[in-house]
């Protein structure tokens, strides 16, 4: 990045999925793949399956609602103003029963490019477990196959 960049409220790459609505506020394309920043509105009933990353660190900053982050030995109920940092190789899942909003920073990850890839997929492609596993691995996302 050679100069400042301003992404206003309601702006950024916009991905509206069944469980969440994301705005990419900083693309990993602008930071040589080192950092991406996503504003994520979690819809009621949001659930993210248990997974981990081998390289990526995730930092969650809760803006609205309550988000439960489930780890092997602990569940953390994060509320507005709370920050949870998840380093590589830590298994985690997330749920938000009533809906909420958070900012997520992805260090050494290209989660924004993952969102873009998902936005172009068909229902048939989503149903292909082998394809999804390969795409997830490409973006450093490894789901628990036993969960």
matplotlib code that plots the C-alpha trace (Angstrom):
import matplotlib.pyplot as plt

x = [0.0, 1.5, -1.0, -3.8, -7.1, -10.5, -13.3, -16.5, -19.3, -21.3, -18.5, -16.0, -16.3, -19.8, -20.6, -24.0, -24.3, -27.1, -25.4, -23.4, -22.9, -19.3, -17.6, -13.9, -12.4, -8.8, -8.0, -4.9, -4.2, -3.2, -0.9, 1.1, -1.1, -0.1, -3.3, -7.0, -9.7, -13.4, -16.5, -18.9, -22.6, -23.6, -27.2, -29.2, -28.3, -24.8, -22.5, -19.0, -17.8, -14.7, -11.5, -8.0, -5.3, -1.7, -0.4, -3.2, -3.9, -7.4, -8.3, -12.0, -13.2, -16.9, -19.0, -22.6, -24.2, -22.6, -20.4, -19.4, -15.9, -15.6, -12.1, -11.1, -11.0, -13.1, -16.0, -15.5, -18.6, -17.3, -19.3, -19.0, -15.5, -14.0, -11.0, -10.2, -7.0, -6.7, -3.2, -2.3, -3.0, -5.8, -9.0, -12.1, -15.7, -18.0, -21.7, -24.0, -27.5, -29.2, -27.0, -24.1, -21.4, -17.6, -14.4, -12.0, -8.4, -6.7, -2.9, -1.0, -4.3, -6.3, -9.7, -11.0, -10.0, -11.7, -14.9, -14.6, -14.1, -17.1, -19.3, -18.8, -19.6, -22.7, -24.8, -23.5, -19.9, -20.7, -22.1, -18.8, -16.9, -13.7, -13.7, -14.6, -11.8, -9.3, -10.5, -10.4, -6.8, -5.8, -6.9, -5.4, -8.8, -8.8, -12.1, -12.5, -13.7, -14.9, -17.1]
y = [0.0, 3.3, 5.7, 5.8, 4.1, 5.0, 2.4, 4.1, 2.6, 0.2, 0.0, -2.7, -6.0, -7.1, -10.8, -11.6, -15.3, -17.2, -16.9, -13.7, -10.5, -9.5, -6.3, -6.5, -3.4, -4.3, -6.8, -9.1, -8.0, -4.6, -6.0, -8.7, -11.4, -10.4, -8.9, -8.7, -7.0, -8.0, -6.4, -9.3, -9.1, -12.4, -13.4, -15.1, -18.8, -18.2, -21.3, -21.8, -25.4, -26.5, -25.8, -24.5, -22.8, -23.8, -20.3, -17.7, -15.8, -14.5, -11.6, -11.1, -7.7, -7.9, -4.8, -6.0, -9.0, -12.0, -14.5, -17.8, -19.0, -22.7, -24.1, -27.6, -26.8, -23.6, -21.6, -17.8, -15.7, -12.5, -9.3, -5.8, -4.4, -7.9, -9.1, -12.8, -13.7, -17.3, -18.2, -20.9, -24.6, -23.8, -25.6, -23.4, -23.0, -20.0, -19.4, -16.4, -17.3, -13.9, -12.2, -9.8, -7.8, -8.1, -7.1, -9.8, -9.4, -12.2, -12.1, -14.2, -15.2, -14.4, -14.8, -12.1, -14.1, -17.1, -15.2, -14.1, -17.7, -18.9, -16.2, -17.6, -21.2, -23.1, -25.2, -28.3, -27.2, -26.5, -30.0, -31.5, -32.4, -33.2, -29.8, -27.9, -29.6, -28.6, -25.0, -24.7, -26.1, -23.6, -20.8, -22.4, -23.6, -27.2, -28.5, -31.2, -34.2, -35.9, -33.1]
z = [0.0, -1.0, 0.5, 3.0, 2.2, 3.7, 3.7, 5.0, 7.0, 4.8, 2.3, 1.3, -0.5, 0.5, 1.1, 2.4, 3.4, 5.1, 8.5, 8.3, 6.3, 5.8, 4.6, 3.8, 5.3, 4.4, 1.7, 2.0, -1.6, -0.2, 2.5, 0.6, 2.2, 5.7, 7.0, 6.3, 8.3, 8.1, 9.7, 10.3, 11.2, 12.6, 11.9, 14.7, 14.9, 13.5, 14.0, 12.7, 12.9, 14.9, 12.9, 13.2, 11.2, 10.7, 9.9, 10.4, 13.7, 14.2, 16.4, 17.2, 18.6, 19.6, 18.8, 19.5, 21.0, 22.6, 20.7, 22.2, 21.2, 22.0, 22.6, 23.8, 27.4, 27.7, 26.2, 26.3, 26.0, 24.4, 24.8, 23.3, 23.9, 24.4, 22.3, 21.7, 20.0, 18.5, 17.5, 14.9, 15.8, 18.4, 17.6, 17.9, 17.0, 17.3, 17.8, 18.2, 19.1, 19.0, 16.4, 16.8, 15.2, 15.3, 13.7, 12.8, 11.9, 10.1, 10.3, 7.7, 6.2, 3.1, 4.5, 2.3, -0.8, 0.8, 1.1, -2.6, -3.7, -1.7, -3.2, -6.7, -5.8, -6.6, -4.2, -5.9, -5.2, -1.6, -1.3, -2.7, 0.5, -1.3, -3.1, 0.1, 2.0, -0.8, -0.9, 2.9, 3.0, 0.3, 2.7, 5.9, 7.3, 8.6, 9.9, 12.5, 10.4, 13.6, 14.8]

ax = plt.figure().add_subplot(projection="3d")
ax.plot(x, y, z, "-o")
ax.set_aspect("equal")
plt.show()
